[in-house]
Amino acid sequence: VITKFCSERIAKYAFEYAYLNNRKKVTAVHKANIMKLADGLFLESCREVATKYPGIKYNEIIVDNCCMQLVSKPEQFDVMSIGEKKNYSLIP
């Protein structure tokens, strides 16, 4: 179950970590194009928290593209915020 409370907690942790460690950017990694409610809530929480940290850049990336970018251009990432654990198992 994805909750607003936990999504905000994850986002706050990422931004607070970035702030305390002089990092410049937080990237929210998501699958909201498929998981509209769960990851949509996570992105909404990240956007809200981002407004409280104006000195830290914020962007979003779909997890599929993120994997490719981590291999080809890893230097573009600083702090990554990756929502709650999800079970993608195909076997019940």
HELIX and SHEET records of a PDB file:
HELIX    1   1 LYS A    4  LEU A   20  1                                  17    
HELIX    2   2 ALA A   38  ALA A   50  1                                  13    
HELIX    3   3 VAL A   63  SER A   72  1                                  10    
HELIX    4   4 PRO A   74  GLN A   76  5                                   3    
SHEET    1   A 3 LYS A  57  ILE A  62  0                                        
SHEET    2   A 3 LYS A  25  HIS A  30  1                                        
SHEET    3   A 3 VAL A  79  ILE A  82  1                                        
END                                                                             
